[in-house]
Amino acid sequence: MARRKHLVSVPTGPDVDVSAPAVPPSRRRPRRDTVVTYRVRAALAGTDPALWRRLDLASDLFLDEVHDAMQAAFGWTDSHLHQFGSGPDYYSPQTEYYLCPFELEDAGPGVPEEDVRLDEVLVDPGDTLFYLYDFGDSWDHVIELEGTLPRDGTAPRAVCLGGERGAPPEDCGGLEGYELVSAAADADHPDHRDARAEFEENYGGQFDAVSHGPAPFQVDAVNAVFAERFPPGPQAERRNPPAELPAALDGLLGAVQSDFARRELRWLIGAALDAKPDVDPGTAARMVRPYTWLLDHVGDDGIRLTAAGYLPPVHVQAAVKALALSQEWIGAGNREVQTLPVLLLRETATKMGLLRKLHGMLLPTTAGRKFRSDPVGLWWHLAERMPLKTSDRCAMQAGLIWLLAVAARPERHPAELVARMLAGMGWRLSNGTWLDPADAARSAWDTRDVLRRLGGVIEDLPQRGQEILNADGATFARAAVATWPAATQH
């Protein structure tokens, strides 16, 4: 991504450091005591007809969050640097700049955007805030405060009310390129034919309105994003993650490349760690029953496996009957390789240190013998080993995020959030496309299956790879999150 510094003229003389840029006066004002709703009009400067969006924003949003709102409202993909400014105009020497994280090391004078609240830079109707996105194409936006309204605490913290014109494609060449592709995509535009010819001559290949033209503005689609990113609730709840995090979570945060994904992940971590897990003996016994049954069935003497290393049919049939697995799996239920619930139960018990293979036998480990008659101890033993350790880094990260999502938002489907977080970490499929929710669910397969074995899933939507979890599943996920310092050692 290109980086731009804002250079200004400074007086010269024997006592002047000519390399130091002038520092403009602060434009910030005191924050409001009461949170209100700001109605703003955000417009892309220089467009004719105007490209604009009208938004209702909570006045206590920080500028890094306003950046997220602008990205969604205008259809940007957060692929370039950005910067806010408050002053007479964006490039004025009197303008104070608010810097995104990637600018803090080598930009000119400015304030970290995440430290500045919207109500510090917009106070009275008519006040404006400048927002520059992509220092190459130079998309200059002007955010004007039109008025203030009482805050409805049940509404999302950002709402799109309307707008005009489609979203500019990324890297289309700035305003001139936007007007070119707009005309080429609009059959009624007077310059439609010439614009298509110019595009095809300069860029090669036939112009396609879907691939090359502006994405249509759809207010409902923007608000769907806003509802996910800016849910109702006090601002402090979403901006105060714990100061010190387990190593596994620090590593997870360090892998995130997207600003928004990093902020959302920090909120998830804070919410997940805030709820203290606890389990009573009766709940623990009910949840760990599949593993207790398997440990009892293996016994102290163990089970001789087939030549291929699987449970013999008689033991597979016993598991299907005892654990009522025929309700979730169609088949004869006599071959482990073709009876996935039994196979996964045995494999996860092995991965979590309860069973082991030795000389063709399936045997209990020391932990397996210890916890066979201790359901609470077994419940915590399983939680401490989630997600299951694997050399597949994507699967490990998917499992961590899945548990965070379940622990922090048990009422929501984890798959979409996990897909978004994995995309923020740069994961893609082999064909170069981003992971969708179903892909994310497959990546977190082991984690999801253990939650299912424990009875934490009350409804399964296999076509979308999503589960609805009950209170038991959420409590177990919180226990897993709380024990991650130990989990990083297993």
C-alpha positions in Angstrom: 0.0 0.0 0.0 1.3 3.4 -0.9 2.1 5.8 2.0 1.7 9.6 1.7 3.3 12.2 4.0 1.8 15.6 4.3 4.6 18.1 3.7 4.3 21.8 4.6 6.6 24.9 4.2 8.5 26.0 7.2 10.6 29.1 7.9 14.4 28.6 7.6 17.1 30.0 9.7 20.1 29.0 11.9 17.9 27.8 14.7 15.2 26.1 12.7 15.1 22.3 12.0 13.9 22.3 8.4 13.1 18.6 8.5 10.4 19.1 11.1 6.9 19.7 9.7 4.7 22.3 11.3 2.2 21.1 13.8 -1.3 22.6 13.3 -3.4 23.6 16.2 -5.7 20.9 17.7 -9.2 21.0 16.2 -10.7 18.7 18.8 -13.3 19.8 21.3 -14.6 18.3 24.5 -16.6 15.1 24.2 -20.3 15.2 24.8 -21.5 14.1 28.2 -24.6 12.4 26.7 -24.4 10.2 23.6 -26.7 11.4 20.8 -27.3 10.3 17.2 -25.4 12.3 14.6 -27.2 12.6 11.2 -24.4 13.1 8.6 -24.2 13.3 4.9 -21.0 11.7 3.6 -20.2 12.6 0.0 -17.4 11.7 -2.4 -16.0 15.1 -3.5 -15.9 16.0 -7.2 -18.6 13.6 -8.4 -21.4 14.9 -10.7 -24.1 13.9 -10.1 -23.1 13.6 -6.4 -22.2 10.2 -4.9 -23.4 10.4 -1.3 -24.8 8.5 1.7 -26.8 9.7 4.6 -26.0 8.0 7.9 -27.1 8.0 11.5 -24.0 7.5 13.7 -23.7 7.3 17.5 -21.8 10.4 18.5 -19.3 8.3 20.7 -18.0 6.2 17.8 -14.2 6.5 17.5 -12.8 7.4 14.1 -11.4 3.9 13.5 -15.1 2.8 13.7 -16.2 5.7 11.5 -13.7 4.4 9.0 -15.4 1.0 9.1 -18.8 2.6 8.5 -17.5 4.6 5.5 -16.0 1.5 4.0 -19.3 -0.4 4.2 -21.4 2.6 3.1 -19.4 3.2 0.0 -18.6 -0.4 -0.8 -14.8 -0.1 -0.3 -12.8 -3.2 0.7 -10.3 -1.6 3.1 -7.5 -2.5 0.7 -5.6 0.9 1.0 -4.5 3.4 3.6 -6.9 6.1 4.8 -6.7 9.3 6.9 -9.1 11.7 8.5 -8.6 15.4 8.7 -10.3 18.3 10.4 -9.7 21.9 9.2 -10.5 24.4 6.4 -10.0 21.7 3.8 -8.2 18.4 3.6 -4.8 19.7 2.4 -4.7 22.9 4.4 -1.6 23.5 6.7 -4.2 24.2 9.4 -5.7 20.8 9.2 -5.2 18.3 12.0 -4.8 14.7 10.8 -6.0 11.5 12.5 -3.8 8.6 11.4 -4.6 5.0 10.7 -2.3 2.4 12.4 -0.1 1.9 9.4 0.8 5.6 9.2 1.8 6.1 12.8 5.5 5.2 12.3 6.4 7.4 9.3 3.6 10.0 8.7 3.8 13.6 9.5 2.1 15.2 12.6 -1.2 13.7 13.6 -3.2 11.8 16.2 -4.0 8.1 16.2 -7.6 7.8 14.9 -8.5 5.2 17.5 -8.0 7.9 20.2 -10.4 10.4 18.7 -14.2 10.3 19.1 -16.6 11.6 16.4 -18.1 14.2 18.8 -14.7 15.7 19.3 -14.5 16.8 15.6 -18.2 17.3 14.7 -20.1 19.4 17.2 -22.5 21.8 15.5 -24.6 21.3 12.3 -22.5 22.3 9.3 -19.3 21.0 10.8 -17.3 18.9 8.4 -14.8 16.1 8.7 -12.6 14.9 5.8 -11.8 11.3 5.0 -9.3 10.3 2.3 -9.2 6.7 1.2 -6.5 5.2 -1.1 -3.6 7.7 -1.4 -3.2 6.7 -5.1 -6.7 7.1 -6.5 -7.4 9.8 -3.8 -11.0 9.3 -2.9 -11.8 12.5 -0.9 -14.9 12.2 1.2 -16.6 15.0 3.1 -18.6 14.1 6.2 -21.0 16.9 7.2 -23.0 17.0 10.4 -26.6 17.8 9.4 -28.2 17.6 12.9 -28.4 15.7 16.2 -31.2 13.4 17.4 -31.8 11.6 20.7 -30.0 8.3 20.9 -32.2 5.2 20.6 -30.3 2.5 22.6 -32.0 -0.3 20.8 -30.8 0.8 17.3 -27.5 -0.2 15.7 -24.8 2.3 16.3 -24.6 3.0 12.6 -27.6 3.1 10.2 -27.7 4.0 6.5 -30.8 6.1 5.6 -30.2 6.5 1.9 -27.8 7.6 -0.9 -27.2 8.0 -4.6 -25.0 6.3 -7.1 -23.1 3.0 -7.0 -19.9 2.2 -5.3 -16.7 3.0 -7.2 -14.6 -0.1 -8.0 -11.3 -0.3 -6.2 -8.2 0.8 -8.2 -10.3 2.2 -11.1 -8.2 5.3 -11.5 -9.9 7.8 -9.2 -12.8 10.1 -10.2 -12.0 10.1 -13.9 -11.9 6.3 -13.9 -15.2 6.1 -11.9 -17.0 8.4 -14.3 -15.7 6.3 -17.2 -16.9 3.0 -15.9 -20.2 4.6 -14.7 -20.9 5.7 -18.3 -19.8 2.4 -19.7 -22.2 0.5 -17.4 -25.2 2.8 -18.0 -26.8 2.2 -21.4 -28.8 5.4 -21.1 -25.7 7.6 -20.5 -25.0 9.9 -23.4 -21.4 8.9 -23.5 -22.1 5.1 -23.0 -20.8 3.9 -26.4 -17.6 6.1 -26.3 -16.9 5.1 -22.7 -17.1 1.4 -23.4 -14.8 1.8 -26.4 -12.3 3.9 -24.3 -12.3 1.3 -21.5 -11.7 -1.6 -23.9 -9.0 0.3 -25.7 -7.1 1.3 -22.6 -7.7 -1.8 -20.5 -8.1 -4.6 -23.0 -10.9 -7.1 -23.2 -14.6 -6.6 -23.3 -16.3 -4.3 -20.7 -18.5 -6.2 -18.3 -20.8 -4.1 -16.1 -20.9 -6.6 -13.3 -17.1 -7.0 -13.1 -15.9 -3.5 -14.1 -18.8 -1.2 -13.3 -20.0 0.4 -10.0 -21.6 -1.9 -7.5 -25.3 -0.9 -7.2 -26.1 1.0 -3.9 -28.5 -1.1 -1.8 -29.4 0.5 1.6 -30.6 -2.9 3.0 -27.2 -4.5 2.2 -25.3 -1.7 4.0 -27.6 -1.9 7.0 -27.1 -5.7 7.2 -23.3 -5.0 7.6 -24.0 -2.2 10.1 -26.2 -4.4 12.2 -23.3 -7.0 12.4 -20.5 -4.5 13.0 -22.3 -1.9 15.1 -24.8 -3.7 17.4 -26.7 -1.7 20.0 -25.0 -1.4 23.4 -22.8 0.9 25.4 -19.5 1.9 23.7 -17.4 0.9 26.6 -18.4 -2.7 26.3 -16.9 -3.0 22.9 -13.6 -1.1 23.5 -12.2 -2.4 26.7 -10.5 -5.8 26.1 -8.2 -7.2 28.9 -4.8 -5.5 29.1 -2.9 -8.8 29.3 -3.9 -11.8 27.1 -2.9 -15.4 26.9 -0.2 -16.2 24.4 -2.6 -18.0 22.1 -4.8 -14.9 21.9 -1.9 -12.5 21.4 -0.8 -14.7 18.5 -4.3 -14.7 17.1 -4.5 -10.9 17.2 -1.0 -10.6 15.6 -2.1 -12.7 12.6 -5.0 -10.3 11.8 -4.2 -7.9 9.0 -7.5 -6.0 8.8 -8.1 -3.1 11.1 -11.8 -3.9 11.6 -11.2 -7.6 12.1 -8.6 -6.9 14.7 -11.0 -4.6 16.7 -13.8 -7.1 16.4 -11.6 -9.9 17.6 -10.4 -7.9 20.6 -14.1 -7.3 21.5 -14.8 -11.1 21.2 -11.8 -11.8 23.4 -12.9 -9.4 26.0 -16.5 -10.6 26.0 -15.4 -14.3 26.1 -13.0 -13.8 29.0 -15.5 -11.7 31.0 -17.9 -14.5 31.6 -16.5 -16.9 34.2 -17.4 -20.6 33.5 -18.7 -23.0 36.0 -20.2 -26.5 35.7 -22.1 -28.6 38.2 -21.5 -32.3 38.6 -24.8 -33.3 37.0 -24.3 -31.1 33.9 -20.7 -32.3 33.6 -21.7 -36.0 33.8 -24.4 -35.5 31.1 -22.1 -33.6 28.7 -19.1 -36.0 29.0 -21.2 -39.2 28.8 -20.0 -40.1 25.3 -16.3 -40.0 26.4 -17.1 -41.7 29.8 -18.9 -44.5 28.0 -16.0 -45.0 25.6 -13.5 -45.1 28.5 -15.6 -47.6 30.3 -16.1 -49.7 27.2 -12.3 -49.7 26.5 -11.7 -50.6 30.1 -8.3 -51.2 31.7 -7.5 -54.2 29.4 -8.2 -52.2 26.1 -9.6 -53.3 22.7 -7.7 -55.0 20.0 -8.1 -53.0 16.8 -8.5 -54.3 13.3 -5.5 -54.7 11.0 -6.3 -51.3 9.5 -6.4 -49.7 12.9 -10.1 -49.3 13.4 -12.5 -50.5 16.1 -14.0 -53.9 15.3 -17.7 -54.0 14.2 -19.0 -55.3 17.5 -17.7 -52.2 19.3 -18.9 -49.8 16.7 -22.4 -51.3 17.0 -22.3 -51.0 20.8 -21.4 -47.3 20.5 -24.2 -46.6 18.0 -26.7 -48.2 20.3 -25.5 -46.9 23.6 -25.1 -43.3 22.4 -28.2 -43.2 20.1 -26.0 -42.3 17.2 -28.4 -43.7 14.6 -30.4 -40.5 15.0 -27.7 -38.4 13.4 -26.0 -40.9 11.1 -27.5 -43.1 8.4 -25.9 -46.4 7.7 -25.3 -50.0 9.0 -23.3 -48.6 12.0 -20.9 -51.6 12.0 -17.8 -50.2 10.4 -16.0 -47.4 12.1 -14.6 -45.9 8.9 -18.2 -45.6 7.6 -19.7 -44.4 10.9 -18.3 -40.9 11.4 -19.7 -40.1 14.8 -17.9 -43.2 16.3 -14.7 -42.5 14.4 -14.6 -38.9 15.6 -15.4 -39.8 19.2 -12.5 -42.3 19.3 -10.1 -39.9 17.4 -10.9 -36.9 19.6 -10.5 -39.0 22.8 -7.1 -40.0 21.5 -6.1 -36.4 20.6 -7.1 -35.2 24.0 -4.9 -37.7 25.8 -7.6 -40.1 27.1 -6.8 -43.1 24.8 -3.7 -44.3 22.9 -2.8 -47.0 20.4 -0.1 -49.4 21.3 0.9 -52.7 19.5 -2.5 -52.9 17.8 -4.4 -52.2 21.0 -6.6 -49.2 22.0 -5.7 -48.5 25.6 -6.6 -45.9 28.3 -4.0 -43.4 29.2 -3.2 -42.4 32.8 -5.6 -39.4 32.3 -8.2 -41.7 30.9 -8.2 -43.9 34.0 -8.1 -40.9 36.3 -11.1 -39.1 34.8 -13.3 -42.1 33.9 -15.1 -41.8 37.3 -14.6 -38.0 37.6 -17.0 -36.2 35.2 -16.2 -32.7 36.4 -12.5 -33.4 36.1 -13.1 -34.9 32.6 -15.1 -31.9 31.5 -12.3 -29.5 32.4 -9.7 -31.9 30.9 -11.6 -31.7 27.6 -12.0 -27.9 27.8 -8.3 -27.4 28.5 -7.5 -29.2 25.2 -9.8 -27.3 22.9 -9.3 -26.6 20.1 -7.6 -29.8 19.2 -3.9 -29.3 18.5 -3.1 -29.7 14.8 -0.3 -28.7 12.4 -2.9 -27.1 10.1 -2.6 -23.5 11.2 -5.8 -22.4 9.5 -7.8 -25.1 11.3 -6.2 -24.2 14.6 -7.1 -20.5 14.2 -10.6 -21.4 13.0 -11.1 -23.5 16.1 -9.8 -20.7 18.4 -12.1 -18.2 16.8 -15.1 -20.6 16.7 -14.8 -21.1 20.5 -14.4 -17.3 21.0 -17.6 -16.7 19.0 -19.6 -19.3 20.9 -18.3 -18.0 24.2 -19.0 -14.3 23.5 -22.1 -14.6 21.3 -23.8 -17.9 21.9 -27.0 -16.7 20.3 -25.3 -16.0 16.9 -24.1 -18.3 14.2 -20.3 -18.6 14.5 -19.6 -19.5 10.8 -20.0 -16.0 9.2 -17.9 -14.4 11.9 -15.1 -17.1 11.7 -15.1 -16.6 7.9 -14.7 -12.9 8.3 -11.9 -13.3 10.8 -10.0 -15.8 8.6 -10.3 -13.4 5.7 -8.8 -10.7 7.9 -5.9 -13.0 8.5 -5.4 -13.5 4.8 -6.6 -17.0 4.4 -7.9 -17.9 0.9 -8.9 -21.1 -0.9 -6.6 -22.6 -3.4 -8.4 -20.8 -6.3 -7.7 -17.5 -4.6 -11.2 -16.8 -3.4 -12.0 -15.9 0.2 -13.5 -18.5 2.6 -17.2 -18.4 2.9 -19.1 -19.5 6.1 -19.3 -23.1 4.9 -15.5 -23.2 4.3 -14.9 -21.7 7.8 -17.2 -24.3 9.3 -15.2 -27.1 7.6 -11.9 -25.6 8.9 -13.3 -25.7 12.5 -14.7 -29.3 12.0 -12.9 -30.9 15.0 -14.1 -28.1 17.4 -17.6 -28.3 16.1 -17.7 -32.1 16.5 -16.5 -32.0 20.1 -19.2 -29.5 20.9 -21.8 -31.8 19.3 -20.5 -34.8 21.2 -20.9 -32.9 24.4 -24.5 -32.0 23.6 -23.8 -28.3 23.1 -25.7 -28.1 19.8 -29.5 -27.8 19.8 -29.9 -27.2 16.1 -27.8 -27.9 13.1 -28.0 -26.2 9.7 -25.7 -28.4 7.6 -26.4 -26.6 4.4 -24.7 -23.5 5.8 -22.3 -25.2 8.2 -23.8 -23.4 11.2 -25.0 -24.6 14.6 -27.1 -23.0 17.3 -25.6 -23.8 20.6 -27.3 -24.1 24.0 -26.1 -22.8 27.4 -24.0 -25.9 27.9 -22.1 -25.3 24.7 -21.5 -21.7 25.6 -20.3 -22.5 29.1 -17.9 -25.2 27.7 -16.5 -22.7 25.1 -15.9 -20.1 27.9 -14.0 -22.8 29.9 -11.9 -23.5 26.9 -11.1 -19.8 26.4 -10.3 -19.4 30.1 -7.8 -22.2 30.1 -5.9 -21.3 26.9 -2.7 -20.5 28.7 -2.6 -24.2 29.7 -3.9 -25.2 26.3 -0.9 -23.6 24.5 1.3 -26.2 26.3 -0.4 -29.4 25.3 
